[in-house]
């Protein structure tokens, strides 16, 4: 299958640069498997979710992973996006709350070679950085350290900025600290939000629970690879970067009950879909709990084992996420629905409107 088969025209004016005034005020496009499309508001979701449905949420929490500072001693601007914390620092064999080694995406990469130093400051808190090694496409291994009394994690929270996606053409604002986060976010570790969940309010989730809709929470920490462009010609040649996930015994039990009782499992977001479809289902139908990494690439032809329906936002042309939703609903139906969404002025991407695939 060709990557070009997943292209569509999108006016730049439809790429949402800010969230709606209030959480939950987005539009909702409902796409049925027969190709029928309905245009509603997200509050109308209740009419399509039935008692005994299982709604699965990704409770990862976005952390302020974008550090803005200056190079030492030149003073030139430097930007560092924290990607993955290394589990072991060869210079500090015991855990040090004031120093950690991270894999980072840095800019300007050509000027930040091993031995280069930078400093990041905000609100009286300082983080020092030393580049340890170089990797591909601007990635570096960097040692971060601080003298801040609260330790490095707290220093990152105070100095860092919310890492808005590259298609949001503005600096982060104070409001993004709340709005680029789901109301049920719990486990810190993502550099991008599981954006399908941004539409839910606590009151909406409580109302669904009161109607008998069960919820389960899993964790997948979203990495920068979610924005990785598909550069190959053929879909099957693309490789998805691995991301860490955890599925508790409680969540696995809920998934097992839903599957055995032939109830509907509705995944909130592509990250939830990838996690559920990465799990092992035993011969007796038991969904196996656990933690690990997944680089599962879902595209048309994938046979879904746990996911029956999903809530998602609208995705980039030619992206792996567009291929994922096409695997569930069908490529032609998805592209037809996207064209209709464009014609009707839906807002696209992270802060945009929602789609329910039934």
KASULRA-V127395 format. One record per residue. N is the residue number from 1. PSI is psi in whole degrees, 0 to 359 (* if undefined). OMEGA is omega in whole degrees, -180 to 180 (* if undefined). D_FIRST is the distance of its C-alpha to the first C-alpha in whole Angstrom. Layout:
BEGIN
((N/PSI/OMEGA/D_FIRST) (N/PSI/OMEGA/D_FIRST))
END
This chain:
BEGIN
((1/137/-177/0) (2/142/176/4) (3/327/-180/7) (4/342/178/9) (5/351/-177/7) (6/30/180/10) (7/152/173/13) (8/159/-179/16) (9/130/179/20) (10/116/175/22) (11/136/-179/26) (12/333/-179/27) (13/343/-179/30) (14/357/178/28) (15/112/-174/27) (16/127/178/30) (17/344/178/32) (18/156/174/35) (19/167/174/35) (20/162/-177/36) (21/321/179/40) (22/145/178/40) (23/135/178/38) (24/359/-178/36) (25/14/-180/37) (26/164/173/33) (27/162/-180/32) (28/121/172/29) (29/122/179/27) (30/121/180/26) (31/115/177/23) (32/156/-176/24) (33/342/177/21) (34/3/179/22) (35/352/178/21) (36/137/-179/25) (37/136/174/26) (38/146/-178/29) (39/115/-174/30) (40/193/172/33) (41/158/-175/34) (42/330/177/33) (43/338/180/37) (44/357/178/36) (45/326/-176/33) (46/329/-179/36) (47/353/-177/36) (48/357/177/33) (49/124/-173/33) (50/154/172/36) (51/141/-177/38) (52/352/170/37) (53/151/175/34) (54/119/179/33) (55/122/-176/32) (56/126/-174/30) (57/147/173/31) (58/112/-173/30) (59/21/177/33) (60/151/179/32) (61/131/176/35) (62/136/175/34) (63/158/-176/36) (64/79/-169/38) (65/357/-178/36) (66/116/180/36) (67/130/179/39) (68/126/-177/41) (69/212/-176/44) (70/151/177/45) (71/150/177/45) (72/127/8/49) (73/2/-170/51) (74/333/-178/49) (75/3/179/49) (76/150/-178/45) (77/143/177/43) (78/144/178/40) (79/140/-177/37) (80/120/176/36) (81/118/-178/33) (82/125/-176/34) (83/301/-176/31) (84/130/176/32) (85/130/177/36) (86/138/-177/37) (87/346/-173/38) (88/131/176/41) (89/114/-176/43) (90/337/179/45) (91/346/-179/48) (92/82/-176/48) (93/342/175/48) (94/148/-179/49) (95/135/-179/47) (96/113/-178/49) (97/351/-177/48) (98/0/-178/49) (99/134/178/46) (100/158/175/43) (101/131/-177/40) (102/149/163/37) (103/127/-174/33) (104/158/168/33) (105/119/-172/31) (106/156/176/34) (107/132/0/35) (108/122/-174/36) (109/323/-175/35) (110/341/-179/36) (111/358/-177/40) (112/81/-179/39) (113/168/179/40) (114/132/-177/41) (115/347/179/45) (116/148/-179/44) (117/151/177/46) (118/162/178/45) (119/141/179/46) (120/128/-175/45) (121/144/176/48) (122/132/176/48) (123/32/178/51) (124/3/179/53) (125/137/-176/51) (126/138/172/49) (127/127/176/47) (128/145/-178/47) (129/139/174/44) (130/127/178/44) (131/124/-178/41) (132/321/-179/41) (133/160/-178/38) (134/147/176/35) (135/195/-175/31) (136/154/171/28) (137/48/174/27) (138/5/180/30) (139/142/-180/31) (140/154/167/34) (141/125/-171/36) (142/136/172/39) (143/125/176/42) (144/139/178/43) (145/156/-179/47) (146/155/172/49) (147/6/-179/53) (148/133/-174/52) (149/331/-179/54) (150/358/-179/51) (151/175/-173/49) (152/319/-179/46) (153/315/179/44) (154/324/178/46) (155/318/178/46) (156/318/179/43) (157/327/-178/43) (158/327/-175/46) (159/326/-172/44) (160/165/178/41) (161/151/176/39) (162/126/-176/36) (163/80/179/33) (164/150/-179/31) (165/155/-176/28) (166/339/180/27) (167/357/171/27) (168/107/-169/30) (169/61/176/32) (170/164/174/35) (171/156/178/37) (172/150/178/38) (173/166/-179/41) (174/324/-178/43) (175/335/-180/41) (176/335/179/38) (177/326/178/39) (178/314/-170/40) (179/335/176/37) (180/47/-177/34) (181/135/176/35) (182/157/-179/35) (183/345/-179/38) (184/13/179/37) (185/136/-176/36) (186/305/-173/38) (187/113/-177/37) (188/132/176/37) (189/357/-176/34) (190/148/172/31) (191/2/175/30) (192/145/-178/28) (193/149/168/29) (194/87/-159/27) (195/339/177/27) (196/333/-180/27) (197/351/-178/30) (198/340/-176/32) (199/338/-174/33) (200/138/168/35) (201/162/177/39) (202/322/180/41) (203/321/180/43) (204/316/179/40) (205/321/178/39) (206/322/180/42) (207/322/177/42) (208/317/179/39) (209/322/-180/41) (210/336/178/44) (211/0/178/42) (212/13/176/41) (213/121/-179/38) (214/146/174/37) (215/149/173/36) (216/148/-179/34) (217/133/172/34) (218/173/177/31) (219/124/166/31) (220/120/-180/28) (221/115/-174/29) (222/126/179/26) (223/175/-179/26) (224/342/179/25) (225/343/177/22) (226/338/179/21) (227/4/-177/21) (228/122/180/19) (229/152/176/16) (230/107/-173/13) (231/353/180/14) (232/168/-180/11) (233/324/-176/9) (234/135/-174/6) (235/315/-173/6) (236/346/-178/7) (237/349/-177/10) (238/145/178/11) (239/128/179/15) (240/137/178/17) (241/143/-178/20) (242/144/176/23) (243/149/-176/25) (244/139/179/28) (245/159/174/29) (246/131/175/32) (247/116/-177/32) (248/165/176/36) (249/327/179/37) (250/315/179/38) (251/319/180/35) (252/321/179/34) (253/319/178/36) (254/319/178/35) (255/321/179/32) (256/315/179/33) (257/315/-179/36) (258/319/-178/33) (259/314/-177/31) (260/328/-177/34) (261/7/179/36) (262/35/174/32) (263/170/-177/33) (264/129/176/30) (265/119/-178/28) (266/117/180/27) (267/133/176/26) (268/99/175/27) (269/156/180/24) (270/329/180/21) (271/322/177/23) (272/319/179/25) (273/312/-178/21) (274/322/179/20) (275/310/-177/24) (276/320/-178/24) (277/352/176/21) (278/350/-175/22) (279/157/176/26) (280/132/174/27) (281/117/-178/28) (282/162/-180/31) (283/331/179/32) (284/6/178/34) (285/1/179/32) (286/129/175/33) (287/128/-173/31) (288/124/177/32) (289/165/176/33) (290/178/179/33) (291/156/178/32) (292/203/177/29) (293/147/175/26) (294/136/170/23) (295/29/-179/20) (296/126/177/17) (297/110/-178/14) (298/122/178/13) (299/170/-177/10) (300/133/-174/9) (301/343/179/10) (302/136/177/13) (303/112/-175/16) (304/135/-179/19) (305/333/-176/22) (306/329/-173/25) (307/126/177/23) (308/329/-178/24) (309/166/180/24) (310/154/170/23) (311/133/-176/25) (312/165/170/23) (313/183/177/23) (314/140/-169/21) (315/167/-178/19) (316/149/173/18) (317/145/173/15) (318/20/-176/12) (319/159/178/13) (320/330/180/13) (321/324/175/15) (322/324/177/14) (323/324/179/11) (324/310/-179/13) (325/332/176/15) (326/330/177/12) (327/327/-179/12) (328/318/-172/16) (329/343/-175/16) (330/133/-175/13) (331/312/-177/11) (332/321/179/13) (333/318/179/16) (334/311/-177/16) (335/324/176/15) (336/318/178/18) (337/322/178/20) (338/318/178/20) (339/321/178/21) (340/321/178/24) (341/319/177/24) (342/314/-179/25) (343/327/-177/27) (344/7/172/29) (345/28/175/29) (346/152/176/28) (347/136/-173/28) (348/157/171/25) (349/206/-164/24) (350/315/-180/27) (351/15/-176/30) (352/198/-177/28) (353/178/-172/28) (354/161/175/27) (355/138/173/24) (356/120/179/25) (357/117/-178/22) (358/*/*/24))
END
